[in-house]
Amino acid sequence: GRGLGVGDGSGVHGGGEDLGRGWNRSRAHSTATIPSKSSRKGKKVSVLYDALEGGIAEKEETDSRSLKWEPGNWRQQLDNIREMRRNRDAPVDQMGAEKCFDSSAPPEVMRYQVLLSLMLSSQTKDQVTSAAMLRLREHGLTVDNVLQTDDATLGQLIYPVGFWKNKVKYIKQTTAILKQQYGSDIPSTVVELVNLPGVGPKMAHLVMDIAWNNVTGIGVDTHVHRISNRLKWAKKETKTPEETRVALEDWLPRDLWSEINWLLVGFGQQTCLPVNPRCKECLNRDICPARSAPGL
């Protein structure tokens, strides 16, 4: 489940088609650098990512790479997680957001379906989200059709996703905005996406990647948040997924931002479980800071 900061696993990456410009998953993204005042810790440069594309993540990077903090063993840990995820057989790989839309629909309809799948996935397991999306698609998952569907019917279609009554309201409100302001398409910037009812930062960054082929930030759900803290992939413990996103983006190379979501979500679903993680099966068991923690 995802979005709004928490969840149990839903739309991420690794498969599926790109719905944005050129349908080509390019990893090249422009950046604009803005000099800032020197600090006692050394001169810093503020980097505003994808300013023209609506990205809202601002970061500070030191001029010298050698001064930049990064977790110990993170490359080995990441390689091990890639190996454990090699079969792509976690729930998210079959039922995540990249698998929930109708690939034969027009691009704007596919983008709308990606957005809705992520809205539904908040605090909801992938299997439940996928089943709800299938029912919606059979009903007719387009902006016009959803606006013509009464709330009771929409509720029956999406039940039992988490907080389904609220989501009926959010879906109706957001869909009306898309019809009125975006020509039945979805916004193409993070700023506009997070202004939609029921859409949080994590959802927005995933939508930008999956629907618009534009990596604007890391999508952090409960799995990414939990695992990042267990591996100590942040300078200090983070309390919320949004704090984790900022912490990860501070050091993780940008060409890994898209991959890290689907890698860690699947790893969290299969191995690094919330309760009773399967540490004995984990390739990182000897280099995981949490391995000696009570209860692990």
Secondary structure, DSSP 8 states (H G I E B T S, - for coil): --STT-BS----SSSS---SGGG-------EEEEE---BTTB-EEEEEETGGGT---EEEEES-GGG----TTHHHHHHHHHHHTTT--SHHHHHSGGGSS-TTS-HHHHHHHHHHHHHHHBTS-HHHHHHHHHHHHHH--SHHHHHTS-HHHHHHHHTTSTTHHHHHHHHHHHHHHHHHHSTTS--SSHHHHHTSTT--HHHHHHHHHHHH----S----HHHHHHHHHTT-SSS--SSHHHHHHHHHTTS-GGGHHHHHHHHHHHHHHTS-SSS--GGG-TTTTT-TTTTSTT-
